[in-house]
Amino acid sequence: MTTPRKERAVRTDGAQTASAIFRVPLLLGVATSVGLVSALVGDGVFDALSWLALAGPLAAVAWAWRVR
């Protein structure tokens, strides 16, 4: 037997600014770019930086799927 899920509102009541709409996608894009470039640039610390930078967007996607 499944338990009912609490529904979440998808839309907001008021208008949002462009910075509010695109803040998270831009941060995810920057993190991905930093991760990819650091993986190409060097070894050692750059490898660790690339793993961390590329894990962030993956964690955000996993969190978004879990919330929905």
C-alpha positions as CSV (number, residue, x, y, z in Angstrom):
1,M,0.0,0.0,0.0
2,T,1.4,3.4,-0.9
3,T,1.2,6.5,1.2
4,P,-0.2,9.7,-0.4
5,R,2.4,12.3,-1.3
6,K,2.2,15.9,-0.3
7,E,1.7,17.9,-3.5
8,R,4.1,20.8,-4.2
9,A,3.2,24.0,-6.0
10,V,5.0,24.3,-9.3
11,R,4.0,27.8,-10.1
12,T,4.6,31.0,-8.1
13,D,1.9,33.7,-7.4
14,G,3.9,36.7,-8.6
15,A,6.2,37.5,-11.5
16,Q,9.8,36.6,-11.1
17,T,12.8,38.5,-12.3
18,A,15.2,37.0,-14.9
19,S,17.9,36.6,-12.3
20,A,15.5,34.6,-10.1
21,I,14.6,32.3,-13.0
22,F,18.1,31.7,-14.4
23,R,20.2,31.7,-11.2
24,V,20.3,28.0,-10.5
25,P,20.7,26.9,-14.2
26,L,23.6,29.4,-14.7
27,L,25.3,28.2,-11.5
28,L,24.9,24.6,-12.7
29,G,26.3,25.5,-16.1
30,V,29.3,27.3,-14.6
31,A,30.0,24.4,-12.2
32,T,29.9,22.0,-15.2
33,S,32.2,24.2,-17.3
34,V,34.7,24.5,-14.4
35,G,34.6,20.8,-13.9
36,L,35.2,20.0,-17.5
37,V,38.0,22.5,-18.0
38,S,39.8,21.5,-14.8
39,A,39.7,17.9,-15.9
40,L,41.4,18.8,-19.2
41,V,44.0,21.2,-17.6
42,G,45.9,19.0,-15.2
43,D,46.2,16.2,-12.7
44,G,46.1,15.9,-8.9
45,V,44.2,18.9,-7.5
46,F,42.6,19.6,-10.8
47,D,41.2,16.0,-10.9
48,A,39.7,16.5,-7.4
49,L,38.2,19.9,-8.5
50,S,36.7,18.4,-11.6
51,W,35.1,15.5,-9.5
52,L,33.6,18.0,-7.1
53,A,32.4,20.4,-9.7
54,L,30.8,17.7,-11.8
55,A,29.2,16.0,-8.8
56,G,27.3,19.2,-7.9
57,P,25.0,19.3,-10.9
58,L,24.4,15.5,-10.6
59,A,23.5,16.0,-7.0
60,A,21.1,18.8,-7.9
61,V,19.4,16.6,-10.5
62,A,19.1,13.7,-8.1
63,W,17.6,16.1,-5.5
64,A,15.1,17.5,-8.0
65,W,14.0,14.0,-9.1
66,R,13.5,13.0,-5.4
67,V,11.5,16.1,-4.6
68,R,9.1,15.6,-7.5
